Amino acid sequence: MSQSIPSLMNMASKMQGKAHECKHSRAGVASNTCHTTRTVVKPYTCKYCKKCFIRSSICKKHERTHTGVKPYTCKYCKKCFSQSSNCKKHERTHTGVKPYTCQYCKVCFCQLGNCKLHERTHTGVKPYTP
């Protein structure tokens, strides 16, 4: 592949039907490459910290970390959350719903991560040790 990153980025921009204008530059990095990961254009920029994103929805979710806006409310206790997934996880503490089951001993969990962590007690897998 003999094309440079900037020319690939321009090609990707044209394929998306959008002209990409970089309004963010980093020291030592050409301004027309700062929004790329490989050849992926990141046209959505956080208006508070200038971090760049591939999708507008991810950018909006990120911007809530700056504004403190929490549009999702628990229907049981009225606690507010910035992300709908966190609100849904929280609501399970009220309902007692435990949709994740250990494949080895059938113990149930309300969060997938806790289930995966528990399953390691059966397998002996220790992924964080050298």
Secondary structure, 3 states (H helix, E strand, C coil): CCCCHHHHHHHHHHHHCCCCCCCCCCCCCCCCCCCEECCEECCEECCCCCCEECCHHHHHHHHHHHHCCCCEECCCCCCEECCHHHHHHHHHHHHCCCCEECCCCCCEECCHHHHHHHHHHHHCCCCCCC
